[in-house]
Amino acid sequence: MQHKTIPLVALVVLEELEEVVFLILPHH
């Protein structure tokens, strides 16, 4: 079960991180 849960959590964190980076970086 944990083997499936860990990648899912990592994917969610990665998506949130992408949003934050997108907000921080200047838009062209």
LUMVO-360799 format. One record per atom (N, C-alpha, C): residue number from 1; residue in one letter; chain; atom name; x, y negated, z. Coordinates in steps of 0.05 Angstrom, whole numbers, plus 5000, padded with zeros to 4 digits. Atoms other than C-alpha are relative to their C-alpha. Last residue first. Layout:
SITE / resi / resn / chain / name / c1 / c2 / c3
SITE / NUM / A / A / CA / X / Y / Z
...
This chain:
SITE / resi / resn / chain / name / c1 / c2 / c3
SITE / 28 / H / A / N / 4993 / 5014 / 5024
SITE / 28 / H / A / CA / 5121 / 4262 / 4599
SITE / 28 / H / A / C / 4975 / 4997 / 4982
SITE / 27 / H / A / N / 5015 / 4990 / 5023
SITE / 27 / H / A / CA / 5105 / 4279 / 4671
SITE / 27 / H / A / C / 5007 / 4983 / 4975
SITE / 26 / P / A / N / 5014 / 5021 / 5015
SITE / 26 / P / A / CA / 5157 / 4268 / 4725
SITE / 26 / P / A / C / 4987 / 5011 / 4975
SITE / 25 / L / A / N / 4986 / 5009 / 5024
SITE / 25 / L / A / CA / 5173 / 4330 / 4767
SITE / 25 / L / A / C / 4984 / 4978 / 4985
SITE / 24 / I / A / N / 4976 / 5015 / 4993
SITE / 24 / I / A / CA / 5143 / 4333 / 4836
SITE / 24 / I / A / C / 5013 / 4988 / 4975
SITE / 23 / L / A / N / 5009 / 5026 / 4988
SITE / 23 / L / A / CA / 5073 / 4354 / 4814
SITE / 23 / L / A / C / 5024 / 4982 / 5006
SITE / 22 / F / A / N / 5013 / 5015 / 5021
SITE / 22 / F / A / CA / 5100 / 4408 / 4767
SITE / 22 / F / A / C / 4991 / 4973 / 5010
SITE / 21 / V / A / N / 4979 / 5010 / 5018
SITE / 21 / V / A / CA / 5147 / 4432 / 4821
SITE / 21 / V / A / C / 4989 / 4982 / 4978
SITE / 20 / V / A / N / 4986 / 5021 / 4985
SITE / 20 / V / A / CA / 5089 / 4437 / 4870
SITE / 20 / V / A / C / 5022 / 4988 / 4982
SITE / 19 / E / A / N / 5018 / 5023 / 4998
SITE / 19 / E / A / CA / 5046 / 4475 / 4819
SITE / 19 / E / A / C / 5015 / 4977 / 5014
SITE / 18 / E / A / N / 5001 / 5012 / 5026
SITE / 18 / E / A / CA / 5103 / 4523 / 4803
SITE / 18 / E / A / C / 4983 / 4974 / 5000
SITE / 17 / L / A / N / 4975 / 5014 / 5004
SITE / 17 / L / A / CA / 5114 / 4536 / 4877
SITE / 17 / L / A / C / 5001 / 4985 / 4973
SITE / 16 / E / A / N / 5002 / 5024 / 4983
SITE / 16 / E / A / CA / 5040 / 4553 / 4885
SITE / 16 / E / A / C / 5026 / 4983 / 4996
SITE / 15 / E / A / N / 5020 / 5018 / 5013
SITE / 15 / E / A / CA / 5045 / 4602 / 4827
SITE / 15 / E / A / C / 4998 / 4974 / 5015
SITE / 14 / L / A / N / 4987 / 5011 / 5024
SITE / 14 / L / A / CA / 5109 / 4633 / 4855
SITE / 14 / L / A / C / 4981 / 4981 / 4986
SITE / 13 / V / A / N / 4980 / 5020 / 4991
SITE / 13 / V / A / CA / 5076 / 4641 / 4924
SITE / 13 / V / A / C / 5013 / 4987 / 4976
SITE / 12 / V / A / N / 5015 / 5023 / 4991
SITE / 12 / V / A / CA / 5017 / 4676 / 4891
SITE / 12 / V / A / C / 5018 / 4978 / 5009
SITE / 11 / L / A / N / 5012 / 5012 / 5024
SITE / 11 / L / A / CA / 5062 / 4723 / 4852
SITE / 11 / L / A / C / 4985 / 4975 / 5008
SITE / 10 / A / A / N / 4978 / 5014 / 5014
SITE / 10 / A / A / CA / 5105 / 4738 / 4914
SITE / 10 / A / A / C / 4989 / 4985 / 4976
SITE / 9 / V / A / N / 4993 / 5023 / 4984
SITE / 9 / V / A / CA / 5042 / 4756 / 4952
SITE / 9 / V / A / C / 5021 / 4983 / 4986
SITE / 8 / L / A / N / 5024 / 5018 / 5002
SITE / 8 / L / A / CA / 5019 / 4803 / 4897
SITE / 8 / L / A / C / 5006 / 4974 / 5015
SITE / 7 / P / A / N / 4999 / 5014 / 5026
SITE / 7 / P / A / CA / 5089 / 4833 / 4892
SITE / 7 / P / A / C / 4977 / 4981 / 4997
SITE / 6 / I / A / N / 4977 / 5019 / 5002
SITE / 6 / I / A / CA / 5088 / 4848 / 4967
SITE / 6 / I / A / C / 5002 / 4986 / 4974
SITE / 5 / T / A / N / 5006 / 5025 / 4987
SITE / 5 / T / A / CA / 5018 / 4878 / 4969
SITE / 5 / T / A / C / 5022 / 4980 / 4997
SITE / 4 / K / A / N / 5017 / 5015 / 5018
SITE / 4 / K / A / CA / 5030 / 4933 / 4918
SITE / 4 / K / A / C / 4995 / 4972 / 5012
SITE / 3 / H / A / N / 4986 / 5004 / 5025
SITE / 3 / H / A / CA / 5090 / 4963 / 4953
SITE / 3 / H / A / C / 4984 / 4984 / 4980
SITE / 2 / Q / A / N / 4983 / 5024 / 4997
SITE / 2 / Q / A / CA / 5055 / 4951 / 5020
SITE / 2 / Q / A / C / 5015 / 4995 / 4973
SITE / 1 / M / A / N / 5017 / 5024 / 5000
SITE / 1 / M / A / CA / 5000 / 5000 / 5000
SITE / 1 / M / A / C / 5018 / 4975 / 5000
